[in-house]
């Protein structure tokens, strides 16, 4: 007789805790919160798999952050040089570049 009563009390206590808990759901993707004067370039590269050599395909993403004093032309030149280095690697199927300049 005591066992069903104890189980009932435990269930009621757990139900009380569950009703008071806050629901938290994870965000699917966090956005990069930039300072008001940062310039950011995001470079996404996709590598082709080589089945004969046993190399699997993979993706890389690089984020380049520039000082606010750097000119836009210098940002683009440094980003271009970085991409040139990456394009010399073999088996690149695609790349995407996105540069975000601060609002003036």
C-alpha positions, 0 to 999 in steps of 0.5 A: 500500500505504501509503494503506490502512494510513494510513486504517486507522490513522486509523479506529482512532484515531477509533474510540478517541476516540469510545469515550472521549467522554462522551455528552451529550444536551440537556435538553428544558426547564430548570426555573426554580430559585427561591430559597427565598423568592421569589414568581414569577408566570408569565403566558402570553398567546396572540394570535389571527392577523388574516389580513385585516391580515397579522398572524400569531399569536404567544405571549408569556410574562412572568415577574414575580419579587417580593421576599420581603417583598411580601404575597400580596395585593400580588403578586396586585394587581400581577399583576392590573394587569399582566394588565389592561394586556395584555388591553387589547391586541387579539386575545388568545385566551387567557391563563394565570397561574401564581403560585408562593409560597414555602413557609412 
